[in-house]
């Protein structure tokens, strides 16, 4: 996350974290603290697993996704995890320019 935040203003992280974000415990608290320190918001607010639990997560730091299109397909039986579908807003990514530091001998 540190490298990604230096290279772009837009960060989108998603996947099967196997951390139950619907319950407060050591792991969910640590992940919440880490992601919030980079300005990331967790967007999934419903169960993503057939046995319940929000363990497939999607984090965004820039309101990049169209939240109206975010959809957990709980009627899909291809896996024990439900697919998460979403659309991004139209945007143009400008990567941060690397900084150059010059020194001189005194």
ROMILUM-47495 format. One record per residue: residue number from 1; x, y, z of N, C-alpha, C in turn. Coordinates in nm, 3 decimals. Example, Ala and Ser with C-alpha at 12.3 -4.5 7.8 and 13.67 -1.06 7.14 Angstrom:
2
   nr      nxx      nyy      nzz     caxx     cayy     cazz      cxx      cyy      czz
    1    1.319   -0.569    0.780    1.230   -0.450    0.780    1.320   -0.330    0.780
    2    1.285   -0.225    0.708    1.367   -0.106    0.714    1.290    0.003    0.787
***
This chain:
106
   nr      nxx      nyy      nzz     caxx     cayy     cazz      cxx      cyy      czz
    1    0.082   -0.119    0.000    0.000    0.000    0.000    0.086    0.125    0.000
    2    0.196    0.119    0.071    0.285    0.235    0.075    0.337    0.272   -0.062
    3    0.381    0.173   -0.138    0.433    0.199   -0.273    0.321    0.245   -0.364
    4    0.205    0.181   -0.356    0.091    0.220   -0.440    0.049    0.364   -0.413
    5    0.049    0.405   -0.286    0.006    0.540   -0.252    0.106    0.645   -0.301
    6    0.232    0.606   -0.320    0.331    0.699   -0.373    0.320    0.713   -0.524
    7    0.267    0.611   -0.592    0.261    0.611   -0.736    0.130    0.664   -0.794
    8    0.022    0.661   -0.717   -0.107    0.701   -0.770   -0.196    0.755   -0.660
    9   -0.285    0.845   -0.698   -0.385    0.895   -0.602   -0.502    0.799   -0.590
   10   -0.512    0.702   -0.678   -0.623    0.608   -0.680   -0.576    0.470   -0.637
   11   -0.638    0.417   -0.533   -0.606    0.281   -0.489   -0.736    0.203   -0.478
   12   -0.739    0.087   -0.538   -0.852   -0.004   -0.532   -0.796   -0.141   -0.499
   13   -0.838   -0.198   -0.385   -0.788   -0.327   -0.340   -0.908   -0.416   -0.313
   14   -0.905   -0.537   -0.368   -1.015   -0.629   -0.346   -0.968   -0.772   -0.341
   15   -1.049   -0.856   -0.278   -1.016   -0.998   -0.277   -1.072   -1.069   -0.155
   16   -1.034   -1.196   -0.144   -1.075   -1.282   -0.033   -0.974   -1.263    0.080
   17   -1.008   -1.183    0.178   -0.918   -1.154    0.289   -0.933   -1.256    0.401
   18   -1.042   -1.334    0.402   -1.070   -1.431    0.509   -1.065   -1.367    0.647
   19   -1.103   -1.242    0.655   -1.116   -1.171    0.781   -1.261   -1.124    0.790
   20   -1.329   -1.167    0.894   -1.470   -1.131    0.910   -1.482   -0.985    0.955
   21   -1.512   -0.898    0.861   -1.521   -0.756    0.892   -1.650   -0.719    0.963
   22   -1.747   -0.810    0.967   -1.873   -0.780    1.035   -1.862   -0.798    1.186
   23   -1.752   -0.857    1.232   -1.729   -0.873    1.375   -1.602   -0.797    1.414
   24   -1.600   -0.747    1.534   -1.482   -0.676    1.582   -1.392   -0.775    1.655
   25   -1.273   -0.794    1.601   -1.174   -0.880    1.664   -1.036   -0.825    1.630
   26   -0.932   -0.892    1.674   -0.795   -0.842    1.652   -0.766   -0.824    1.503
   27   -0.803   -0.923    1.422   -0.769   -0.917    1.279   -0.848   -0.810    1.205
   28   -0.978   -0.801    1.232   -1.059   -0.699    1.164   -1.017   -0.559    1.208
   29   -0.980   -0.544    1.334   -0.934   -0.413    1.383   -0.802   -0.373    1.318
   30   -0.709   -0.468    1.309   -0.579   -0.438    1.247   -0.596   -0.403    1.099
   31   -0.678   -0.479    1.028   -0.700   -0.449    0.887   -0.769   -0.314    0.872
   32   -0.866   -0.286    0.956   -0.934   -0.158    0.952   -0.840   -0.041    0.978
   33   -0.752   -0.056    1.075   -0.655    0.051    1.105   -0.557    0.071    0.990
   34   -0.508   -0.039    0.933   -0.413   -0.030    0.822   -0.476    0.039    0.702
   35   -0.594   -0.008    0.663   -0.657    0.049    0.544   -0.700    0.194    0.566
   36   -0.749    0.226    0.684   -0.789    0.365    0.709   -0.669    0.459    0.713
   37   -0.551    0.408    0.749   -0.432    0.493    0.750   -0.393    0.535    0.608
   38   -0.440    0.463    0.508   -0.418    0.500    0.368   -0.543    0.563    0.306
   39   -0.640    0.595    0.388   -0.761    0.659    0.338   -0.854    0.565    0.263
   40   -0.839    0.435    0.286   -0.922    0.337    0.216   -1.051    0.310    0.292
   41   -1.160    0.303    0.220   -1.291    0.270    0.276   -1.334    0.133    0.228
   42   -1.383    0.049    0.320   -1.433   -0.084    0.285   -1.576   -0.068    0.235
   43   -1.603   -0.117    0.115   -1.730   -0.090    0.048   -1.834   -0.201    0.061
   44   -1.793   -0.323    0.095   -1.887   -0.435    0.102   -1.953   -0.437    0.239
   45   -2.086   -0.434    0.241   -2.157   -0.430    0.368   -2.260   -0.542    0.383
   46   -2.236   -0.652    0.311   -2.326   -0.766    0.321   -2.246   -0.896    0.310
   47   -2.303   -1.007    0.351   -2.228   -1.134    0.347   -2.180   -1.168    0.205
   48   -2.059   -1.220    0.199   -2.000   -1.261    0.071   -1.968   -1.411    0.070
   49   -2.007   -1.482    0.174   -1.979   -1.625    0.183   -2.109   -1.700    0.208
   50   -2.117   -1.821    0.155   -2.239   -1.901    0.165   -2.279   -1.929    0.310
   51   -2.181   -1.934    0.402   -2.210   -1.956    0.544   -2.222   -1.825    0.622
   52   -2.232   -1.714    0.550   -2.238   -1.583    0.614   -2.100   -1.525    0.630
   53   -2.095   -1.402    0.663   -1.967   -1.335    0.685   -1.925   -1.252    0.566
   54   -1.869   -1.137    0.598   -1.816   -1.047    0.495   -1.665   -1.065    0.494
   55   -1.618   -1.155    0.409   -1.474   -1.186    0.404   -1.411   -1.151    0.270
   56   -1.493   -1.127    0.169   -1.444   -1.080    0.040   -1.465   -0.929    0.041
   57   -1.356   -0.856    0.036   -1.359   -0.713    0.064   -1.316   -0.631   -0.056
   58   -1.361   -0.507   -0.058   -1.325   -0.413   -0.164   -1.301   -0.278   -0.100
   59   -1.179   -0.227   -0.114   -1.139   -0.100   -0.055   -1.111    0.001   -0.165
   60   -1.150    0.125   -0.141   -1.134    0.233   -0.238   -1.094    0.358   -0.160
   61   -0.999    0.435   -0.212   -0.958    0.556   -0.142   -1.003    0.684   -0.211
   62   -1.073    0.674   -0.322   -1.097    0.795   -0.399   -1.236    0.805   -0.457
   63   -1.330    0.728   -0.404   -1.466    0.730   -0.458   -1.463    0.697   -0.607
   64   -1.373    0.607   -0.642   -1.350    0.568   -0.781   -1.462    0.483   -0.838
   65   -1.527    0.406   -0.750   -1.633    0.316   -0.795   -1.768    0.384   -0.788
   66   -1.854    0.346   -0.878   -1.993    0.390   -0.874   -2.064    0.300   -0.774
   67   -2.086    0.349   -0.653   -2.140    0.265   -0.545   -2.278    0.212   -0.578
   68   -2.350    0.280   -0.667   -2.482    0.231   -0.707   -2.476    0.102   -0.786
   69   -2.360    0.069   -0.841   -2.346   -0.054   -0.920   -2.288   -0.169   -0.839
   70   -2.250   -0.145   -0.715   -2.190   -0.249   -0.630   -2.296   -0.354   -0.598
   71   -2.265   -0.480   -0.630   -2.365   -0.585   -0.617   -2.297   -0.716   -0.576
   72   -2.340   -0.772   -0.464   -2.296   -0.906   -0.422   -2.400   -1.004   -0.472
   73   -2.359   -1.094   -0.561   -2.452   -1.189   -0.625   -2.471   -1.312   -0.538
   74   -2.557   -1.299   -0.436   -2.577   -1.408   -0.341   -2.657   -1.524   -0.400
   75   -2.710   -1.506   -0.519   -2.786   -1.615   -0.583   -2.698   -1.700   -0.675
   76   -2.568   -1.673   -0.678   -2.474   -1.748   -0.762   -2.420   -1.865   -0.681
   77   -2.428   -1.987   -0.738   -2.385   -2.106   -0.664   -2.261   -2.172   -0.725
   78   -2.177   -2.095   -0.792   -2.056   -2.151   -0.853   -1.945   -2.178   -0.751
   79   -1.953   -2.112   -0.636   -1.848   -2.122   -0.535   -1.911   -2.101   -0.398
   80   -1.831   -2.120   -0.293   -1.880   -2.087   -0.159   -1.866   -1.937   -0.130
   81   -1.804   -1.865   -0.223   -1.795   -1.719   -0.215   -1.885   -1.660   -0.323
   82   -1.952   -1.549   -0.290   -2.037   -1.483   -0.387   -1.956   -1.383   -0.469
   83   -1.983   -1.376   -0.600   -1.914   -1.274   -0.681   -1.955   -1.133   -0.639
   84   -1.861   -1.042   -0.646   -1.887   -0.901   -0.619   -1.867   -0.827   -0.750
   85   -1.971   -0.758   -0.795   -1.967   -0.686   -0.921   -1.976   -0.536   -0.895
   86   -1.906   -0.457   -0.976   -1.913   -0.312   -0.964   -1.863   -0.249   -1.092
   87   -1.891   -0.122   -1.107   -1.844   -0.043   -1.221   -1.767    0.076   -1.169
   88   -1.670    0.119   -1.246   -1.596    0.239   -1.208   -1.657    0.360   -1.277
   89   -1.632    0.474   -1.220   -1.671    0.599   -1.283   -1.571    0.629   -1.393
   90   -1.607    0.715   -1.484   -1.510    0.758   -1.585   -1.405    0.843   -1.516
   91   -1.281    0.811   -1.541   -1.173    0.885   -1.479   -1.048    0.873   -1.563
   92   -0.956    0.960   -1.536   -0.826    0.958   -1.602   -0.721    0.951   -1.492
   93   -0.637    0.851   -1.498   -0.535    0.834   -1.395   -0.408    0.909   -1.435
   94   -0.365    0.995   -1.347   -0.235    1.061   -1.362   -0.144    1.004   -1.255
   95   -0.043    0.933   -1.297    0.053    0.880   -1.200    0.135    0.995   -1.145
   96    0.168    0.987   -1.019    0.249    1.091   -0.958    0.386    1.091   -1.023
   97    0.437    1.210   -1.047    0.570    1.221   -1.105    0.674    1.194   -0.997
   98    0.778    1.114   -1.031    0.882    1.088   -0.932    0.954    1.217   -0.897
   99    0.991    1.229   -0.772    1.066    1.347   -0.727    1.214    1.322   -0.749
  100    1.281    1.427   -0.791    1.425    1.420   -0.809    1.490    1.513   -0.708
  101    1.584    1.461   -0.636    1.655    1.541   -0.535    1.800    1.552   -0.579
  102    1.846    1.674   -0.596    1.985    1.699   -0.636    2.064    1.748   -0.516
  103    2.188    1.708   -0.510    2.277    1.755   -0.403    2.404    1.809   -0.466
  104    2.474    1.886   -0.390    2.603    1.933   -0.438    2.703    1.928   -0.324
  105    2.826    1.911   -0.358    2.933    1.909   -0.256    2.961    2.050   -0.210
  106    2.981    2.066   -0.083    3.015    2.198   -0.027    3.162    2.209   -0.001
***
